[in-house]
Amino acid sequence: MRVDELLWSVQDGVGTITLNRPDSRNAFTFPMIHEWERLLRDARTNDDVRVIVLTGAGDRAFCSGVDLSAISNADPNLTPLERKSQLHEEIHRIAFALEDLDKPVIAAINGVAVGAGLDMALMCDMRIMSTSARVFEGYVKVGLTPGDGGSYYLPRIVGTAKALELLLTGDSVDAEEAMRIGLVNRIAAPELLAEETARFARSIADHAPVTVRMIKRATYQSANTDLRTALDLVSSHFAVVAATEDAAEALQAMKDKRAPQYRGR
């Protein structure tokens, strides 16, 4: 991997990962996956990073999925087990890293997102989409099943029936439709996407970091358990957060009618 194929920057509490292969529609390679995973793992314990943004370079593509010309999975001689292992042990690293990350992740979909490229956006907690972008799964059109979590994430975001429609037809979705079906949180004109994403990310990063992380954790835990367990967990989260310096600072700042100064603990 060239060092400039995956870019990382941190500003005002927001860490940004940029897929930087615009000539290849920001298709990713296995070395990029490894570095991408490392950045996510490092961000988990980096107090300077409170929110993460994922985007693509240029205005043509967010991500077109895996670069088939750069991986051996395109080799017709691979056994089914070898294909499964490459997918699960390489590309799926990002899904596992994101599952372990309790800091919010926002996908800024700046252009076309197809197949595994769309799935990478679906793995993020929230999505902002350029009005010039289009997204589609597309696997069915090349005789394949969704390989990077589309059949897991999409139903949870837009509902089972709509997810099946998109998965089984391979139809593309524009920004207006994506917003209507709840696939994205916001849309923005292409020239305003970066600005709108930064504003949105900072509006989250400006809050107490421990509180933000606990809210994300509680939300996902609640979606995967019963009511009594969820309320038991959230009562623990609440008790922990209420005892933090940041919680005390937030209350005092409200009384003083000033902006809080959080320390992250």
Protein Blocks (a to p, Z undefined) as FASTA:
>chain_A
ZZklpccddeehiacddddbfknoopacfklmmmmmmmmmmmmmmmkbmbdcdddehjkb
gbecjafklpcklpmkbcfklmmmmmmmmmmmmmmmmmmpccdcddddfbdcehjlmmmm
mmpmbdcddfkbccdeklmmnopacfehpmmmmmmmnojklmmmmmmnopacdfklmmmn
opambdcdfklmmmmmmmmmmmmmmpcfklmmmmmmmmmmmmmccfklmmmmmmmmmmmm
mmpmklmmmmmmmmnopacddehZZ
